[in-house]
Every structure is written in structure tokens, then in C-alpha cells.
Amino acid sequence: MQDYLKYLRFFLLNIDLVKLDASWDYDNVISPFVRMYLITSGHAYVYHNDKKFDLKPGYMYLIPSYTYSRYKCELQHEQLYISFMEEIGNGLSVFSFNDFRYQIKSSKLDTYYFKRLLEINPNRSLLDDNPHKYKSFSSFLELKKTRLNSSFYLETQGLLKILLSRFIVEGNRSSEKRERRDIDKVLVYLLENLHENLTVERLAAFSNLSKDHFSRSFYEKYKMRPNLYIQSKRVERAQLLLHTTNDSIKAISEKVGFDNFSYFSKVFKKITGKTPANYKKEQSQV
């Protein structure tokens, strides 16, 4: 699956060094971008992927996109933070093909990379650390207008790749059985064809497995039934499009593979707790 990494690209959103206090206390945070922290002093915590992470000085932390999280600072802490979007073409994500740790000891080089990114990407700080505000639809469109010169653009891409690579867990995927690698290939096929009529039978045929065998293998790896996984990825793609385009909600529903707009709205609300219209309105009102 490493062939896909050569297509990996990043879109930097925000970066800054900030001092936070007890007002940094938010729940139900689900952002369409990746967050990375390097803690320089103080203490706080974040909760995601069913685990509590104590934010300690001298450590870096990673929160993948579309991950439910909550975080809290009881007194104060200082952090270098980065938020960015990533993709491997056609909406694919590096988090689909690699295992990651979410807390690592930082090095002097890591600190240098953070500070260098901040130096070559000025004026990227958050005006408000409230995640329900900085997720706003309009802010994404404004940031997309920002352009770096070629040198800083390439350097930014390289530094983000280095920092993200520090969190990758090596060794597990290379030893997987052929069948599990085939499931990875099916995942790529699924994500590249979300706009089409995807069924379990079609995915099973692609992987040369029976429907039942494929469903069992898929659930064993992703802890989710194939149909639910397809729906969740379609809604995830729709969230991204609602954030970053001016397309109509109906057009977006078709782009992510829903022929029936009412059904799209029903599935979207089931997964996110909001209708597509309310979701977009909530972002654009900020």
C-alpha cells in the first residue's frame, strides 16, 4: 500500500504557539482535519479513540480527522499546534492504510520543525480556540485562497510529512496475510468509487471472496460491517464537501453515492446527529 504515499499531499490550515487556560474546555469535537500538538509547558488532556491522553511537556500528540474528541485544561498549558488536511487522491486518507500511535516523545528536531513551519507560514493562528467556531465553512474557503511561494510550499509539505511519519506504527502491516492485504485493496476500491452503486456483493467479487467470507474478514479488520462502513465514508466525504465547496446539498449527496436525497439526509443525521442543511448552516453562521 506504500505506493499510495507518493500521492500524499497536505493543506495546512492553522499553526501557532498559544497559551491556554481553563476556558479551553470543549466536548463533542469532530473536525474534518488532522490536529497535531507539541506541548511546551503546563498540563491538559484530550480524549479520543476511547482513551484519555495527558498532554505533557516534551510530548507530541496526534488526533486524526473525523475523530470524536473532547479536551480540557484545568489551569494553563502552552502548545505549538498544527491543523491540516491530508489526502492521497480521490479523497483517500493516509489513516486508512497505516496504523498510528497518538502520543510520542518529542525531540529537538520536532520542535525545530514546528517552529520552522510557523516561521514560513505566518498569520495562520486561530482567532478563537473554540472548535465549534474554527470549523466554520467560510474559514476553509478563505484559507484556500492563501498561497505560498514554491520554495515554502515544498518545505511545508516535507515538514508535515516528517512530523506525521513520527506517529506511524511500523511492522504490523507487512506481516499481514494475503487476504488481509486484499481487504486493504478493497478499501481503496471502495473509497475511489463512493459515487457508484457499491454493494457487499460487488466488493466481495472484487476481492475474489464469497459474500459471507468477505463480510467476516472486513468486520474482523475494521470492527464494522461493510454497509455501515460505506455509509460512514459517504457521510464523511459529504462533511468535507459541505465544509470546502459551495455545491448544493443535493449535488453533494449525488457525488457521494446517494441517489435518494431523503435517504441521504436520513443517513447523515443518523451518523452526525444533524441534517445536512443544519450541519452546513451551523458552520456558515459562525
N, C-alpha and C positions, 0 to 999 in steps of 0.2 A: 504493500500500500504506500510505500515511501515515494513512488513515482508522483503521487499527487502533491507532495510537499513542494515540488518545484513550481507549482502554480499558486502557492500560498502568498497572499498579499494582505496588507493591513491598511486600515483607515483610522489614523489617530484622531481621537475626539478631544479629550482633555488631559492635561498634565499640570501638576503644580506641587509645591511644598506647602502644607497647611497645618495650622494648629487648631485642634478641635476640642470641644468641651462637652458637658453633659447634654447639650442640645442635639448632639449627634446621636440620635436615638430613633431609629426607624424600623418599621416592620413591613412585611409584605412587599419586599423589593424584588422585582423581576425585570431585569434590564436586557435589551437586545444587544448588549455589547459586553466585552470582557473587562473585568476590573483587576488591577494589579496594585498592590500596596507594598511599600518598603517603610517599615516603622523605624523612626529615629529616636523617639523618646515617649515616655508615658505608657498608658495601657488602655486597651479597649478590647472588644471581642466582636466577632461575626459568627453567624450560624448559617450553614448551608450544607447541602448533601448529608443531612441527618447528623451533623457533627458541629460541636462548638469549637471555634478556633480563637485562642487567646492571642491578641495582637501584641507581640513583644518586640522591644527594640532589638535590632540586629537580625530580623527575620523578614522574609518576603512572603506575600500571600496572593493567591490566585482565586478568582471567582469566575467561572465560565459564564458565557452569555446564556440568557433564558434560564437561570438558576434561581429558584426561590431562596431568598436570604433575609436575614434581619441583622442589625448591628447596633451596638450601644457603647457609649463612653461614659463612665461614671464620674471621672474627674477631668482629665485632659490627656491628650496624646498628640504627637506630631507625626505626620506621614508624608512621604512622597507618593503620589498616586498617579496612575495612568488608566484611562479608559479608552478602549479601541474596539473596532470591529475587525473581524477576520473572515476570510473565505478562501476556498480552494476551487473557485469557478463554479458557476451554476448553483450558487447558494450552499455548496458543501462546506462543512466545518472541520477544522483540524481536530476538534473534540470528538468527532465521530470515529476517528481512526487511531487515536493514541490514548493511552492511559496517563492520567496526570496526578501528581501529588499537589496539595493545595497550600502547603506550608514548607518552606525551606530556609536554611540558614543563609543569610546574605553575605556577600564578600565585598571587599573594597572595590572590585571591578563592577559589581552590580550597582553600587552606589554611584560610581562614576558614570555608568550607562544611563541611569535615571537622570542624573544632573546634566549630562550631555544632551539627552532628549529634551529636557526643559530649556536648555540654552538655545537649541536650534529650532524650537517650536514655542516661541514666546506668545503671550496673550491667549493661552489656552486654558486658563483657570476657570473653575466653576464659579459663577456669580452667586450661586446658592447651593449649599450642600444637601438640600432636601431632594432625595432621589425622585420624588413624585413631581418635581419641577424640572430637574435637569434631563428627564426623559422626554421632554416636550418634542413634539413633531417638528415644530418650526426650527428648533435649535439644530436639529440634524441637517436640515436643508441649508441653514446658514453656514455651518461648519464645512459642508461640502464645497462651498464657494472658495474656501481658503486654499491657496496654492503655495507650495514651497518651490524653491529653485531645484534644479535636477540633483545637485550635489546633496542638499539637505534631505530631499525626498528619499534618495537611495540610502543615505546614512540612517534615516529614521526607520526604513524598512529593515535594514540589517540589525539595528539595535533592538528592535521589537522582537525579531526572530531569535536573537541571542537570549534575551530575557525570558521569552516563552519557553525556549528549549530547556532552560534550567529546571522546569517543572515536569518534564516528560519522564515517565517511568519506562525504562528500557528492560528488555529481556522476556517479558511475558508473551508478546505477540509473535515473536519469531519462532517460538516453540509450540504454537497452536497447531492443532491438527488441520489437515487439508480442508475438512468440512467446515471448520470454524473460519478459515480464511475465505471460503466460498461465501459464507454468510456476510463477511465484510464486503465482498464484491456485490452482493445483492443489495447491501445498504447504499453503495454508490449508485447502483442502477435505480434504486427507489428514489433517492434524492434528486437524481437527474431527470426523473420522469414524473414528478409530483403532479404535473399538469394533466397527465393522462389517466386513463381508467385503470388504476392499479388494484389488483386483487391478489389474495393469498395464492390462488392457483397460478397466476401469472408469475409471481415471484418464485414459487416452488419450481415451476418449469424452467425458469432461468437458471436456477441452482441445481437442476437435474435431481431433485428430490421429490418424494411424494408430498402431498399437501400436509399430511399429519406429521411426517418426519421433519419437514421444514418448520412447521409451527412450533414443534417441541424444541428444535435446535435454536430457533430465533428467540424463544422465550428464555431458554437456558442462558443465552448470552446477554440479552438486553432487559430481562425481567419484565417484559411487556409483550402482549400479544401483537402480531403483525398489523392487524387492522387498527388497533389503538395507536400503534407507533406511526402508521401512515397519517392518521388524523392529527396526532400531536405535531408532526413535522409540517403538515399543511398549515395548521394554525400558527406555528412558529414562523413560517415563511410569510404568512399573511400579516403577522405583527410587524415584521421587518418592513414590509411594503407599506403598511399604514404609517410607519414612522418616517420612511425615507422617500416616498413618492407622493405625487398629487393624484394618483389614479383613483377612480371611483371605487367604492367598496365592492360593487358588483363586478367590475373589471378584475379586481384583486381576487375575488372568490373564484373566478374562472381561471386566472393564472395559476392558482394553487390546486386546481383539480376538482372544484365543486361546480357541477352543472346546475345544481338546485340551490338557489340563493338562500331560501328559507332553511334548508338543511345546513348550509354553511354557517348561518347565524346561530343555529341551534348548537352545533358542534363547538363553534368559537366560544359561545357563552358557557358551555359545559366545562371547557378546559380553562378559560381565563376568568370566568365569573362575570363577564361583561359582554354585551352585544358588540359587534364590530363598530357600529355607529357610536355607541357610548365610549368605547375604547379610544377611538380617534378623537372624539370631541374632548375627552378628558385630557389628551395630550396637547391639543391645539389651543385650549383655553388658558394654558399657563403663560 
